[in-house]
Amino acid sequence: MKIPPAVPSSSPAPALQVAAPHRWKVLAAGVAANASFAAVFSGIPVTSLVLRNDYQLSNPQLGWVLGLLSLGVALGELPWGLLTDRLGDRKVLLAGLLGCSVALGLLILLALPGHGTAAYGWLCGGLMLAGLLGGSVNGASGRAIMGWFGDGERGLAMSIRQTAVPLGGGAGALVLPSLAAHAGFGAVYGALMAACLGSVGLVLLWLREPPVMPQVVASATPAAPALRSPLVWRLALGIGLLCAPQVALISFGGIFLHEAGRAGLLAISVLLTLVQVGAAVARIASGRWTDRRGRRRAYLRTCALASAALFALLGVIASHAMPMSLSWLALVLVVAGVVVSAWHGVAYTELAVVAGPAQVGTALGLGNSCVFLVFFLCAQAVPLLLQWHGWPAVWLGTAGVALLVWFLFPPPLSSSTRSA
């Protein structure tokens, strides 16, 4: 059989990647890794009501605890991205997942509510360490997918990978609050550690370097140019800022539903799970749609504008007397949560394509650093906004951030320019 010629380094070389059936196993390993870590950084905040009570935290302390988890991810993302481009996906994913498992184990040993006043300090340190180490999954799995999938499938593949975030978060929202309430936070940390270790097994079995990516990386320019690109920075900052309304809803939506609509723990878990499941479906659909239409930038700007409108509506509703009708409140909150979470896969695909194949890990690391820095800042800002003008200030403030992103995301390419 005739061996096809080597693909030049200047080409994205999708042909071998698209023909490789193994790419779906790589995608499955990436989804599992992201879902297990998403259950950590999205699932633990959903336990906020129980977390606040069991650890006897004030709202500012709760915001600090949840913010440190995100700050750890923000600090680790760019270094993990640079290491991914240098060392490859497999090594970075294994190191991060195993490290996150160790951090969760330390929380079980040192940071349970019954361990006295020291538990608060260990809780802060352990969650920050879990975020710092577990954040490796984002850039590493994204680089693997961009290497194994061709241009006509990347939007769908990256969106499927990004569905791991709401699916993992949804599983956490469904299980972790009740688990925390009935079995304690030792069971919560243990379940999350088991999920991370299960993902380690899939990475060991299925993840390896794509058939073309090593040639591209070997001949490519260093990663620094991606960090000097204004377009890369615009996309990364836009991705980060559009997560502000999302993280406000995920982290404090349960408390809002309880205070504004008198929702119980079961109703809160179900509604926040609906947000995550709806977001997963929307991400897959948007990835497929943009693969066919090639209008990623227009789609991103539309999502930013729609998110601004929906969160402004949520702010207007919150300005009315409480308690209010839970059904109407829940409908708006779920729709807003789905819309503000639907765009991730498309945005990361556009960011990776703009950065180029040799700098995917670096660009995705930069994007995720912006995301989790916003997560941290948002967790500090929401309690202050609550103290200032209550829930209307929270939702109207996040609506303003989403509107800013509409201006920040680059405008669509001209009709004469074919989307990558």
Order of alpha helices (4+ residues) and beta strands (2+ residues): alpha-alpha-alpha-alpha-alpha-alpha-alpha-alpha-alpha-alpha-alpha-alpha-alpha-alpha-alpha-alpha-alpha-alpha-alpha
